[in-house]
Amino acid sequence: MINKRQKYDELLPQLASLIEGEKEEMSVLANVSAVLKERFNWFWVGFYLEREGELRLGPFQGTLACMHIKIGRGVCGTSFEQQQSIVVPDVEQFPGHIACSSLSRSEIVVPIFDKTHRPVGVLDIDSTELNTFDECDRQNLERVCEIITKTLYS
């Protein structure tokens, strides 16, 4: 059976090749969310993009989602404001967690930056299991977001 690190090692070059040269933001983000959801079978995978001073729902795969998140609120808004990835082993323990679905138990959020290192949005991933995400996920999902930056925002 293939382990998580091996999945990422196979996925990253494939993902880079898939979106290379593409500039249509919604199409790229839609395909990235689909690829991640399909590969890892997480509960929810998607993007929130900064628009007019808030995070707005972008392309995603999964169940119903919150459409607006204030910067600084919840895991997504906090990650965006702090400009750093956040791994949440148990969403019930995260102060101010926004529960878009009661089935979500753990979460990882990774900011996406433009070429000047200004945050433009976040990659948000939820799992129905506790403690799903770890340092391996953080490092590799940051690499996914770097590929997105290189493709769309540089």
VMD Tcl script that draws the C-alpha trace (Angstrom):
set ca {
  {0.00 0.00 0.00}
  {1.27 3.45 -0.90}
  {1.88 5.82 2.01}
  {0.92 9.49 2.23}
  {4.38 10.84 1.39}
  {4.52 8.65 -1.72}
  {1.08 9.92 -2.77}
  {2.34 13.50 -2.54}
  {5.59 12.62 -4.35}
  {3.56 11.25 -7.27}
  {0.92 13.98 -7.16}
  {3.03 17.16 -7.10}
  {4.70 16.80 -10.52}
  {1.42 15.63 -12.05}
  {-0.38 18.64 -10.63}
  {2.30 21.04 -11.84}
  {2.05 19.55 -15.32}
  {-1.76 19.68 -15.30}
  {-1.96 23.41 -14.58}
  {1.26 24.63 -16.23}
  {0.65 27.67 -18.41}
  {-2.98 28.03 -17.36}
  {-4.16 31.47 -16.24}
  {-7.91 30.96 -15.70}
  {-8.09 31.13 -11.90}
  {-11.40 29.32 -11.38}
  {-10.49 26.49 -13.74}
  {-7.11 25.90 -12.14}
  {-8.49 25.97 -8.60}
  {-11.40 23.71 -9.56}
  {-9.04 21.11 -11.00}
  {-6.65 21.31 -8.04}
  {-9.50 20.76 -5.58}
  {-10.79 17.84 -7.65}
  {-7.35 16.22 -7.86}
  {-6.74 16.55 -4.10}
  {-10.22 15.26 -3.19}
  {-9.90 12.31 -5.55}
  {-6.36 11.40 -4.46}
  {-6.85 11.60 -0.70}
  {-10.63 11.17 -0.33}
  {-10.88 14.01 2.19}
  {-14.33 15.23 3.24}
  {-14.00 18.74 1.80}
  {-11.32 20.41 -0.33}
  {-11.60 23.93 -1.62}
  {-10.49 27.51 -1.83}
  {-11.48 30.79 -0.27}
  {-10.30 33.88 -2.13}
  {-9.88 37.39 -0.79}
  {-12.46 39.69 -2.34}
  {-13.33 43.14 -1.01}
  {-11.82 42.56 2.42}
  {-13.26 39.11 3.14}
  {-12.72 35.52 2.10}
  {-15.27 34.29 -0.41}
  {-15.96 30.73 -1.42}
  {-14.14 29.64 -4.55}
  {-13.96 26.29 -6.33}
  {-14.40 23.27 -4.07}
  {-15.22 19.58 -3.88}
  {-17.50 18.37 -1.12}
  {-20.62 19.34 0.75}
  {-22.27 22.70 1.27}
  {-19.82 25.40 2.39}
  {-19.77 28.81 4.04}
  {-19.81 31.51 1.37}
  {-18.24 34.41 3.32}
  {-15.60 34.33 6.05}
  {-14.30 37.42 7.79}
  {-10.54 37.78 7.79}
  {-9.32 36.79 11.25}
  {-12.33 34.52 11.92}
  {-12.25 30.75 12.04}
  {-9.37 28.65 10.79}
  {-9.48 30.08 7.25}
  {-9.65 33.71 8.31}
  {-6.92 33.21 10.91}
  {-4.60 31.45 8.45}
  {-5.11 34.25 5.93}
  {-4.54 36.99 8.53}
  {-1.46 35.32 10.05}
  {-0.15 34.31 6.61}
  {0.72 30.83 7.83}
  {-0.60 27.30 7.60}
  {-2.72 25.99 10.44}
  {-3.21 22.31 11.28}
  {-6.20 21.65 13.55}
  {-6.30 18.10 14.98}
  {-9.76 18.66 16.53}
  {-11.89 21.55 15.23}
  {-13.88 21.57 18.50}
  {-10.70 22.78 20.22}
  {-10.05 25.71 17.84}
  {-11.36 28.98 19.34}
  {-13.89 30.56 17.00}
  {-14.07 27.59 14.61}
  {-16.76 28.13 11.98}
  {-18.73 24.92 11.57}
  {-19.90 24.81 7.96}
  {-20.57 21.09 8.51}
  {-20.94 19.23 11.78}
  {-19.20 16.27 10.13}
  {-15.87 18.09 9.94}
  {-13.55 16.93 12.75}
  {-10.05 18.06 11.71}
  {-8.80 20.67 9.27}
  {-5.77 22.15 7.56}
  {-5.66 25.59 5.97}
  {-2.78 26.83 3.83}
  {-2.49 30.43 2.60}
  {-1.88 31.19 -1.07}
  {0.32 34.14 -1.99}
  {0.93 36.23 -5.08}
  {4.45 36.88 -6.40}
  {4.93 39.75 -3.92}
  {4.03 37.41 -1.04}
  {0.68 39.13 -0.48}
  {-1.99 36.57 0.54}
  {-4.72 36.10 -2.08}
  {-6.64 33.23 -0.51}
  {-6.44 29.91 1.27}
  {-6.63 26.21 0.52}
  {-9.01 24.65 3.07}
  {-9.26 20.90 3.66}
  {-11.54 19.14 6.15}
  {-11.69 15.54 7.34}
  {-14.41 13.61 9.16}
  {-11.70 11.99 11.32}
  {-9.72 13.55 14.17}
  {-5.96 14.10 13.73}
  {-5.98 13.57 9.97}
  {-3.39 16.19 9.06}
  {0.26 16.37 10.08}
  {3.57 17.95 9.16}
  {3.77 15.88 5.96}
  {0.45 17.35 4.82}
  {1.46 20.88 5.81}
  {4.73 20.75 3.89}
  {3.24 19.17 0.79}
  {0.10 21.29 0.67}
  {2.33 24.36 0.96}
  {4.13 23.00 -2.11}
  {0.75 22.65 -3.86}
  {0.04 26.30 -3.08}
  {3.50 27.29 -4.37}
  {2.67 25.56 -7.67}
  {-0.61 27.50 -7.78}
  {1.24 30.77 -7.11}
  {3.76 30.07 -9.86}
  {0.96 29.28 -12.31}
  {-1.62 31.95 -11.49}
  {-0.12 34.76 -9.50}
  {3.41 35.38 -10.76}
}
mol new
graphics top color blue
foreach p $ca { graphics top sphere $p radius 0.5 }
foreach p [lrange $ca 0 end-1] q [lrange $ca 1 end] { graphics top cylinder $p $q radius 0.2 }
display resetview
